[in-house]
Amino acid sequence: MGTDSRAAGALLARARTLHLQTGNLLNWGRLRKKCPSTHSEEEFPDVLECTVSHAVEKINPDEREEMKVSAKLFIVGSNSSSSTRSAVDMACSVLGVAQLDSVIIASPPIEDGVNLSLEHLQPYWEELESLVRSKKIVAIGTSDLDRTQLEQLYQWAQVKPNSNQVNLASCCVMPPDLTAFAKQFDIQLLTHNDPKELLSEASFQEALRESIPDIQAHEWVPLWLLRYSVIVKSRGIIKSKGYILQAKRRGS
């Protein structure tokens, strides 16, 4: 194991929270993780930040109005809905903006054999509504809700969903009843090709083991993963895209 891996392992062994940032994936020429490599660079922090430093790209304030900043949030761990605010705050900080134009939340994790219900969505949606009221987000949307689920959320919510993503790999065409409901209430139907489970606890821990062989990977649980994109409005060109992840040590 190299010096960088040993140093990262020593830091991770004492941290309680881990933040991973890819920076702008379009800037990736070679991977160079910015994790402190010696103890003199940084003492053992409670929150360990790891980012691909040369890929970091904040939005120029003079160009902000020309950009559409969107995000999709994947809740991974069984944690409180406060993860929603944490993820949005971190995305704004990473991109150097005060507000995200839209945030779509993927369906939260539920037990096998259990159907997604309004009760599963409510805590996360209430947090998104709060972020809209505080002007951290302009518009909020959902992913993979059928007609019944979307209608229940729409009727209950104070801030209505303005979009719903549909995975066409599972249904080939837009369901007619969903299309009719979305048209009636001006909800934009979008498509996506995300896998059912973009990140699991097991795959995250395996990635930790591969990067830092001596780490106690089973102690770490991913809480959420946020994917963002920055698009030039007038040209439809992706200027920036990346991922942000938060994980915590069990029991912390």
Disulfide bonds with the S-S distance in Angstrom:
Cys35-Cys50 2.37
